[in-house]
Amino acid sequence: MNDKAIKLFRLIYGIAVSIMLGVSAVLLIAACLQIYQSGGEQIYTPEKVAAAFAPISMPIYITLALVAGSFLLTWLLPTEKKRLPMQKQYVFLLHKAYEKADLEHCNTELLQKLRQEQKKRRLALSAALAVWVIGGIVFLPQACNSSNYSEELHLATDSVVALVWWLIPCTLIPTGFSIFSAYYARSSIRRELELVKLAPKAVNAPLPHEKKADQKLLLTRLAILVIALGLLIGGYVAGGTADVLAKAVAICTECVGLG
């Protein structure tokens, strides 16, 4: 089996493992919620856990076998290069190709195709960001509404259960859309790279494309850092640490059968 076939097989295997991990996570969460909704003085007893987990045992075992097989796969089917060096990554190659291309003397049809690829890639990434924003808009009002939280310790888990039902779709759907957008952006960069190679060669100085891209990336990281710090400080000022501690205590005591 050549290196290309090995990479394809490992890619398919990785997708299968990811799907099974997602399915197993959903099944486990559903089983835990089913046990919790059954009520009783002691919710998470060994008998209830065994009865709820028995129907989903097969997918869990398959997932564990796939995860274990991934470690064996790395040893049995190694690739020649696990990670491409910077000189062979598609984004780096695209930047270098633009530096060598003479776009001023390029035909109009080729320029339109290049702009279309760039536009499609921006739309895909913007759509992924929009899905995350929509998920945040749907979830944050529930998370920030103080009436959704109980001050009593034994009722704190009710708040967690209610928020989990909102959190799961608000994160899984954007995550799946982001994965699709990332793969689409990679294939779009490859197509654009092939188109740029058809342009005539330039003899002038390189375009300052990389420097602008680095500046935008730095500004984006700083903006995300500032927003994250602001949310952390806001949560601390609003007393969120006490709520988290109460829920953690309630969940831990119930999971070991003390609740």
Helices and strands as residue ranges (DSSP letters): H 3-38, H 46-53, G 54-56, H 57-76, G 86-88, H 90-100, G 103-105, H 108-144, G 146-148, G 153-155, H 156-196, H 209-237, H 240-255
